[in-house]
Amino acid sequence: RIIYDTHGANIYINICTTKIFIEKVKMTISYQEEIKFISNKIRELRKEKQMTVQELAYRCDMERSNMSRIESGRTNLTVKTMCIICNALNVNLRDIIR
């Protein structure tokens, strides 16, 4: 029997529900850790460059509130957004990822 969860986009198969759930939890934790690492690195580089959140946001052509969400890890980052931020910080993309 297959159960679909439309809110979380999870698919559970009764026979191996536990295994699927555990795999999803592992992936979610890893994903969240990576987002937090990148967010912290962006904040660290911004401070090294002695920029305010407002200034970095301006250089990236985005709202200060969006940049704050990025630095706090409360939003998903696209590669495009990461490249824009790196350009504004005058660093390479590899400088913000592991």
N, C-alpha and C positions, 0 to 999 in steps of 0.2 A: 504494500500500500504506500502510495506517495502522498505526502502532505505539502502543500505550497503555502508559504508565508509571504503574502504580498507586501507587507510592511518592511520586512527586513531582507527580502529577496533570498530567503533561505529555502532550500528544498531538503526535506527530511525523508529518508526511506526507512520504514519501520525496522527492518532487520538490522540495519547498521546506523541507526540514528546517533548513537553515542559517538561513534568514530567520526561521522561527518561533522557533528557539533564541535568535537575537540579540534578537528582540523581547522574549522572556521575560527575558533577562538585563537588558535596559534597564529593564524594569518592576521587576524585583527590586531593582536598585541604587537606583532612584528611591524605591521604597517603603521600603527600609532607611534611606535618607538622611532621609526624612520622620520615621520613627520615632525616629531618633537626635536630630533637631532638637527634636521634642516632648519627648523624655525629658530632654534637656539643659535645655530651657526650664523644665520642672517643677522640676528640681534647683535651677536658678538662682533661681527665684521662692521656693522653699522656704527657701533660704539668705538671700535678701533679707528674708524674714519672720522670720528667726532661729529657724527650727523645725528640730528633728531629724527624721530619717527616721521614728523611732518615733512622734513626735508627729503628723506628717502622716498616717501610717498609722492611728493611733488616730482622728483626726478623720474619716478616710475609712472607718472601720469595716473595716479590712483588716489582714492580718498585715504586720509589718515587712518580712519577706522578700519579700512580693509588691510592696511599695512599692520596695524595692531593685531588684527585677527591672525594674520600670517605669522607674525613673530611669536604669538602665544600658542600657535599650533591648533587654532580653532577653525581652520579652513583647509581644504585640499589645495595643493599647488599643482598647476600644470607645468610642463616643461617650459612653455612659452613664458609664463609668469616668472619662473626661476631665472630664465635667461634675461628678462627685463631687469630684475632685481640685481643680478650679477653685473650687468652692464652699468647700472647706476652706481654700484659699489666699486666698479672697476676691478672686478675679480673674475676668474673663470668659473664655469659651472662646477667643475671638479672640486673647487674650494669649499662648496657648501654641502657636498654629498660625501658619503663615506668612501 
